[in-house]
Amino acid sequence: MASFIWRSALGRLFVVAFVAVLLALPTAGCQVGGDGATGDSNEESAESDGENGEGEDEEEEAVPVQSALLERGRIESVLRFSTNLEAESEVQVLSEAAREIKQLMVEEGDIVRRGQVLIRLEDDEQRTELSRVEGELAKARREMARQENLFKQQLISEQDFNDASYEVEQLELRKADAERSLSYTEVRAPISGTITQRMVKVGDHIAVNQHLFDIIDFNSIVARVYVPEKELIRLRNGQTARITAQALGSEERFGAIDRIAPVVDSRSGTVKVTVAIPPSEGLLPGMYVSVDLVTEVHEDALLVPKRALVYDDDQLFVFRVTDEDRVERLMLTPVLEDRDNIEPSGIVESGDRIVLAGQAGLKEGSLVREVGTRTAEETGETEDAAEEEALTEETPAVSYTHLRAHETQPVI
C-alpha cells in the first residue's frame, strides 16, 4: 500500500514538471527570436551608418542653383508716384442775372474762345431801360449846353449850371448800369477751352450764380506729385517724366517738370512738383496715372539682377560661381537701381557668373551644380531612388507585425 502511494506521487510530480517545461519552451523561443531580430536590426543600422559615413567622406554633395552671366546695358534711376490728372485751366460758368434762357449757342464738346457767347437770355426789359436812359441823357445834355450858354452870358447863376451838369452825370451812370444789366443777358466764355458739361436747356428760368457750363482747357493738363524732401536735390525744371495710364494700356507717354514748389510741407515732409503734359499725348483730366521721374541715366552700366541679391541687414551680397563650381560671397554697393537691376561699384565684372536662384542655402566656398532640363535617363534614376526609399520605409512595419504575431502565439 505504501509503495502504491509513493508511485502515484512520483507520477504526479513528473506530469507537473513536464507541463512546466512545455509552457516554458515557447516563451523562451520568443525571447530568443526577439533578441535576434533586435540584434539583426542593430547590425543593419550600424552597417547603414557606416555606409553613409563612408559616402560623406568620399564625396561632397553639390547644391543645385540657377545662375546667369552678368551683362552691360542701360539703367535709370527713377522716382515713382501715382496720382490723378488735373486741368489747371478749368472753370464753372455761372449766371449773373435771373432770366429765362432764349437761345443756347454751344453744346458739349464744342471748342470756344474767351468772350464767345454761350447763352442768350430774355433781354426785352433791359433793352427798354437802356433806351429810356439814353433818351433822358440826350435831353439832359442838350439842356446842359443851353445852360452853359446862358451861364457864359451871365444870365443864370452858377448853381443852375452845376445842377444841369450833375443831371447829365447821373444819367450817364444810369446808362452804364443799364448797359451792364443788358450784358448779363449774354453769358460769355471766361476762358478758351472745350465745353465739357452743359447744365441747362432752352426755356429754363435760371437764378443768379446758377451753374451753367464747365469749360476745360486741355492744353493745361498737369500731374501733381509730392516728392520726399530728400529727393529734392535730384529734381530740376524741364526734367523728363514718363506717364502711364491704366485705362490706355501699357504705352508710355511723356511730360516734363514744369514747377517745383519753393516750400516743404512740414506735416508730410514733401515738396509739390507739377508735371506738364502736352495735349498731343491724349490724356484726359481725372485719369489715374503712374508718373516716373527719371533722375539719372547710365547707358553702359553693369547690370546685376535684383533676384540674385542676398540681404543681410543693410548690406547686399551676391554669390559668384568660380571655375571650380564653388561660390564666393561678395558684398555690393549699389550706384543706381531700377525695378529689376542694380548697378554695383566694382568687385564684379561683365561675364561673371552669379547665382540667381538657390542662394538661400549657400555659404562661402559651397560646391554648386547648375540646374537645367532633366533627361529621360535622369528622370528614371530619380523614380528608382524614390521606389527604393519607399520600400525601405515599409520594411520596419512588416518586421514589427511579424514580431507581434510571435508574441501573441503563446496566448492563443
C-alpha distance (Angstrom), angle and dihedral (degrees) to the residues before:
residue distance angle dihedral
M1 . . .
A2 3.78 . .
S3 3.77 89.7 .
F4 3.81 91.4 55.3
I5 3.79 92.0 51.1
W6 3.81 91.2 50.3
R7 3.81 92.7 51.2
S8 3.80 91.6 49.7
A9 3.78 91.9 52.3
L10 3.77 92.3 49.5
G11 3.82 90.5 49.3
R12 3.77 92.8 52.2
L13 3.80 92.0 47.3
F14 3.82 90.5 51.9
V15 3.82 92.0 50.7
V16 3.81 92.2 49.9
A17 3.80 91.7 48.9
F18 3.81 92.2 48.2
V19 3.79 92.5 50.9
A20 3.80 90.3 48.3
V21 3.80 90.6 52.8
L22 3.80 92.1 48.9
L23 3.80 91.8 51.7
A24 3.80 93.2 47.5
L25 3.82 97.1 50.3
P26 3.96 99.9 67.7
T27 3.80 91.9 45.5
A28 3.77 92.4 52.5
G29 3.79 89.4 47.0
C30 3.78 91.9 54.6
Q31 3.78 92.1 48.9
V32 3.75 91.2 50.2
G33 3.79 91.1 47.0
G34 3.82 91.4 48.8
D35 3.77 92.5 49.8
G36 3.75 90.4 47.6
A37 3.80 92.6 51.8
T38 3.77 90.6 48.1
G39 3.74 91.0 50.0
D40 3.78 91.6 49.5
S41 3.79 90.7 49.3
N42 3.79 92.0 49.9
E43 3.75 90.8 48.6
E44 3.83 91.6 50.5
S45 3.82 90.4 48.4
A46 3.78 91.2 49.7
E47 3.78 91.0 48.6
S48 3.81 90.7 48.6
D49 3.83 91.3 49.5
G50 3.75 89.6 48.8
E51 3.79 92.1 51.2
N52 3.82 91.9 48.2
G53 3.77 92.2 48.8
E54 3.77 90.9 50.4
G55 3.87 90.0 48.6
E56 3.77 92.3 51.6
D57 3.75 91.3 49.7
E58 3.78 92.6 47.5
E59 3.87 101.6 48.9
E60 3.87 136.4 15.7
E61 3.79 114.3 -135.9
A62 3.84 113.9 -119.4
V63 3.81 119.0 -132.9
P64 3.84 113.1 -125.1
V65 3.82 112.5 -122.9
Q66 3.77 142.0 160.7
S67 3.80 117.8 -129.6
A68 3.81 141.1 177.8
L69 3.79 139.1 -164.0
L70 3.80 117.4 -106.6
E71 3.81 116.1 -115.4
R72 3.79 137.9 -174.8
G73 3.79 126.0 -114.6
R74 3.80 147.6 127.5
I75 3.79 121.0 -48.3
E76 3.80 130.9 -179.8
S77 3.77 133.0 -161.8
V78 3.80 105.1 -136.0
L79 3.81 136.1 -177.4
R80 3.82 110.1 -150.7
F81 3.80 126.5 -153.5
S82 3.81 139.2 161.8
T83 3.79 126.0 -143.1
N84 3.80 145.9 139.5
L85 3.79 120.4 -96.0
E86 3.79 119.4 -113.6
A87 3.82 136.0 -166.7
E88 3.78 112.3 -131.4
S89 3.84 91.3 -159.3
E90 3.79 102.5 55.8
V91 3.81 124.4 132.1
Q92 3.76 141.7 174.4
V93 3.81 112.6 -134.2
L94 3.84 111.2 -137.4
S95 3.78 130.4 -170.1
E96 3.81 120.4 -111.2
A97 3.82 97.8 -164.2
A98 3.80 137.8 42.3
R99 3.78 104.2 -119.5
E100 3.79 143.8 126.4
I101 3.80 117.6 -92.3
K102 3.81 111.1 -115.1
Q103 3.82 101.5 172.1
L104 3.81 138.7 14.6
M105 3.79 111.0 -150.0
V106 3.85 100.3 -176.1
E107 3.78 140.6 32.4
E108 3.79 136.5 -152.6
G109 3.81 111.5 -68.0
D110 3.83 94.4 26.7
I111 3.78 117.4 132.5
V112 3.80 111.7 -131.5
R113 3.78 136.8 -172.5
R114 3.74 126.3 -131.6
G115 3.83 109.6 -84.8
Q116 3.81 94.5 19.3
V117 3.85 115.0 142.0
L118 3.80 112.3 -108.0
I119 3.84 102.6 171.1
R120 3.80 135.6 13.3
L121 3.79 117.4 -150.8
E122 3.79 131.0 -162.6
D123 3.84 105.8 -72.8
D124 3.84 108.3 169.1
E125 3.79 94.3 111.1
Q126 3.81 93.2 47.4
R127 3.78 93.4 49.1
T128 3.81 91.4 49.1
E129 3.78 91.7 49.8
L130 3.79 91.3 48.9
S131 3.82 91.9 50.7
R132 3.81 91.4 49.5
V133 3.79 92.7 50.7
E134 3.80 92.1 46.4
G135 3.86 89.7 53.3
E136 3.77 92.7 49.6
L137 3.77 91.0 46.5
A138 3.80 92.6 52.3
K139 3.78 90.0 50.6
A140 3.78 92.4 48.2
R141 3.79 91.9 50.6
R142 3.80 91.4 53.2
E143 3.76 89.8 48.7
M144 3.79 91.2 49.9
A145 3.82 91.0 51.2
R146 3.79 89.8 52.7
Q147 3.80 91.4 46.9
E148 3.79 89.6 50.0
N149 3.84 92.3 55.4
L150 3.78 91.1 48.4
F151 3.78 91.0 47.8
K152 3.80 91.0 52.1
Q153 3.80 88.7 52.2
Q154 3.81 87.2 48.4
L155 3.78 89.9 -122.7
I156 3.86 93.4 127.9
S157 3.71 133.6 37.2
E158 3.78 124.7 -101.7
Q159 3.80 89.2 -112.6
D160 3.80 92.2 61.1
F161 3.79 90.6 50.8
N162 3.82 91.9 48.9
D163 3.81 91.1 50.5
A164 3.80 90.7 54.1
S165 3.82 90.8 50.0
Y166 3.81 91.7 48.3
E167 3.82 90.6 52.4
V168 3.80 90.8 55.1
E169 3.80 91.9 49.0
Q170 3.80 92.6 51.8
L171 3.80 92.5 48.8
E172 3.79 90.5 50.6
L173 3.82 89.2 54.8
R174 3.80 90.7 49.5
K175 3.78 89.4 50.7
A176 3.83 90.6 53.0
D177 3.82 89.8 50.9
A178 3.81 91.2 49.4
E179 3.81 91.8 49.4
R180 3.80 90.7 49.6
S181 3.82 91.4 49.2
L182 3.79 89.2 50.7
S183 3.82 91.4 49.3
Y184 3.81 89.7 56.2
T185 3.80 88.8 64.9
E186 3.83 87.8 70.0
V187 3.80 115.2 63.3
R188 3.82 110.6 -152.4
A189 3.81 133.4 -167.6
P190 3.82 111.7 -98.7
I191 3.85 92.4 -158.5
S192 3.78 138.4 17.5
G193 3.78 113.6 -101.1
T194 3.79 145.3 89.6
I195 3.80 127.5 -49.0
T196 3.79 102.4 -120.6
Q197 3.82 99.3 171.5
R198 3.82 137.1 17.7
M199 3.80 117.2 -160.4
V200 3.84 103.2 -177.4
K201 3.80 141.7 44.8
V202 3.80 138.5 -152.3
G203 3.81 112.5 -68.1
D204 3.79 96.1 28.0
H205 3.78 115.3 133.0
I206 3.77 104.3 -137.1
A207 3.79 130.2 -160.4
V208 3.77 130.7 -138.7
N209 3.84 112.5 -74.9
Q210 3.80 93.0 11.9
H211 3.83 115.4 156.5
L212 3.84 108.6 -109.0
F213 3.84 109.7 161.4
D214 3.80 144.4 -0.5
I215 3.80 117.2 -137.2
I216 3.82 124.3 -170.5
D217 3.76 128.5 -173.7
F218 3.81 103.9 -143.6
N219 3.79 89.8 -163.4
S220 3.80 88.9 71.4
I221 3.84 101.7 58.2
V222 3.81 113.2 140.8
A223 3.79 139.9 171.2
R224 3.79 115.9 -137.6
V225 3.80 116.1 -155.1
Y226 3.79 131.1 174.7
V227 3.80 114.0 -133.4
P228 3.84 124.0 -163.2
E229 3.79 110.3 -106.0
K230 3.82 92.7 -120.5
E231 3.83 88.6 65.5
L232 3.81 93.6 51.8
I233 3.81 93.0 95.7
R234 3.82 89.6 61.8
L235 3.82 95.2 56.4
R236 3.80 131.8 82.7
N237 3.81 137.8 164.6
G238 3.79 113.5 -84.2
Q239 3.81 93.4 27.0
T240 3.82 113.9 149.4
A241 3.80 119.4 -102.8
R242 3.80 126.4 -169.7
I243 3.80 117.1 -146.8
T244 3.80 125.8 -162.2
A245 3.81 121.5 -174.6
Q246 3.80 117.3 -160.0
A247 3.80 90.7 -149.2
L248 3.82 91.6 58.0
G249 3.80 99.5 45.4
S250 3.79 128.8 -115.1
E251 3.82 97.1 -45.0
E252 3.79 111.9 126.5
R253 3.80 122.3 -129.5
F254 3.75 126.7 -168.1
G255 3.79 138.7 -131.7
A256 3.79 137.4 153.9
I257 3.79 137.9 -125.8
D258 3.82 106.6 -92.3
R259 3.82 102.1 175.7
I260 3.79 138.7 8.8
A261 3.81 115.3 -158.9
P262 3.82 113.2 -116.0
V263 3.83 93.4 -137.2
V264 3.81 137.3 58.0
D265 3.80 119.7 -129.3
S266 3.80 102.7 -118.0
R267 3.80 93.1 -154.6
S268 3.81 98.0 53.2
G269 3.80 101.1 20.6
T270 3.82 91.3 -130.2
V271 3.80 137.5 124.6
K272 3.81 122.5 -137.1
V273 3.80 112.2 -122.1
T274 3.82 120.8 -170.7
V275 3.81 117.0 -151.8
A276 3.82 116.0 -161.6
I277 3.81 117.0 -144.4
P278 3.83 122.3 -160.0
P279 3.84 115.3 -124.6
S280 3.82 89.5 -124.6
E281 3.81 89.6 73.4
G282 3.82 91.1 73.5
L283 3.81 96.9 -130.7
L284 3.80 121.5 146.9
P285 3.81 133.1 -147.7
G286 3.79 113.2 -93.1
M287 3.82 95.4 28.7
Y288 3.81 115.9 138.4
V289 3.81 108.0 -125.4
S290 3.78 142.2 171.8
V291 3.80 114.9 -126.9
D292 3.81 121.3 -157.1
L293 3.80 116.2 -167.9
V294 3.81 108.2 -157.9
T295 3.81 106.0 -145.8
E296 3.83 101.3 169.7
V297 3.83 138.6 7.3
H298 3.82 130.8 -161.5
E299 3.80 113.1 -171.6
D300 3.83 99.6 -167.8
A301 3.79 105.1 34.8
L302 3.80 129.6 149.6
L303 3.81 104.9 -112.7
V304 3.81 121.5 -146.4
P305 3.83 112.9 -174.5
K306 3.80 113.0 -123.7
R307 3.81 90.8 -133.6
A308 3.83 87.4 68.1
L309 3.80 93.6 58.6
V310 3.79 123.7 106.5
Y311 3.80 114.6 -158.6
D312 3.79 120.7 -144.8
D313 3.81 109.2 176.1
D314 3.83 103.7 -60.1
Q315 3.80 95.1 -19.7
L316 3.81 129.6 94.8
F317 3.80 124.6 -143.4
V318 3.80 138.2 179.4
F319 3.79 132.1 -168.5
R320 3.80 115.0 -126.5
V321 3.82 117.8 -159.0
T322 3.80 115.1 -133.1
D323 3.81 127.9 -150.8
E324 3.82 88.7 -96.1
D325 3.83 90.7 58.5
R326 3.77 92.2 -108.9
V327 3.80 125.4 124.8
E328 3.79 134.2 -121.3
R329 3.80 119.8 -154.1
L330 3.83 108.4 -136.2
M331 3.81 128.7 -175.3
L332 3.83 115.4 -136.4
T333 3.78 131.5 -155.6
P334 3.83 110.6 -155.9
V335 3.80 119.7 -135.3
L336 3.82 98.3 179.5
E337 3.77 133.0 -1.1
D338 3.77 138.2 -171.2
R339 3.79 133.5 -179.9
D340 3.83 96.0 -68.5
N341 3.82 108.8 17.6
I342 3.77 145.6 33.6
E343 3.80 130.0 -148.4
P344 3.84 108.8 -135.6
S345 3.77 128.1 -157.2
G346 3.83 110.6 -115.5
I347 3.85 125.8 -52.8
V348 3.83 97.2 88.5
E349 3.79 124.8 55.0
S350 3.77 139.3 -162.2
G351 3.82 109.8 -76.3
D352 3.82 95.5 30.0
R353 3.79 113.9 134.3
I354 3.81 112.7 -130.3
V355 3.79 131.3 -177.7
L356 3.81 114.8 -103.5
A357 3.81 100.6 176.0
G358 3.79 133.8 18.4
Q359 3.82 95.6 36.2
A360 3.81 93.6 122.9
G361 3.81 92.6 85.8
L362 3.79 97.5 40.0
K363 3.78 130.9 108.1
E364 3.79 134.5 177.7
G365 3.82 109.9 -57.7
S366 3.82 97.1 9.7
L367 3.80 116.4 157.4
V368 3.81 112.1 -120.4
R369 3.76 138.5 -174.9
E370 3.78 127.8 -157.2
V371 3.80 115.2 -111.9
G372 3.80 111.9 -137.3
T373 3.81 139.1 152.0
R374 3.80 111.2 -43.7
T375 3.81 120.4 -125.5
A376 3.80 123.1 -132.1
E377 3.85 90.0 -107.4
E378 3.83 91.5 54.1
T379 3.78 89.8 49.0
G380 3.83 90.8 52.1
E381 3.80 92.6 50.1
T382 3.78 89.9 51.1
E383 3.79 91.4 52.2
D384 3.82 91.4 49.0
A385 3.79 90.9 51.3
A386 3.79 90.4 49.9
E387 3.80 91.3 51.5
E388 3.83 92.1 50.3
E389 3.78 90.5 49.9
A390 3.80 90.8 50.4
L391 3.82 91.0 51.4
T392 3.79 91.5 48.8
E393 3.80 90.7 52.3
E394 3.84 91.7 50.9
T395 3.84 96.3 50.0
P396 3.84 98.6 76.4
A397 3.80 91.1 53.5
V398 3.84 91.7 53.6
S399 3.83 92.4 48.3
Y400 3.78 91.7 47.7
T401 3.82 91.6 52.5
H402 3.83 90.7 49.8
L403 3.79 92.1 53.0
R404 3.80 92.3 48.4
A405 3.81 89.8 54.1
H406 3.83 91.5 56.4
E407 3.79 91.5 45.9
T408 3.79 92.2 55.5
Q409 3.79 96.1 44.6
P410 3.85 95.7 85.6
V411 3.78 91.0 52.8
I412 3.80 90.5 54.6
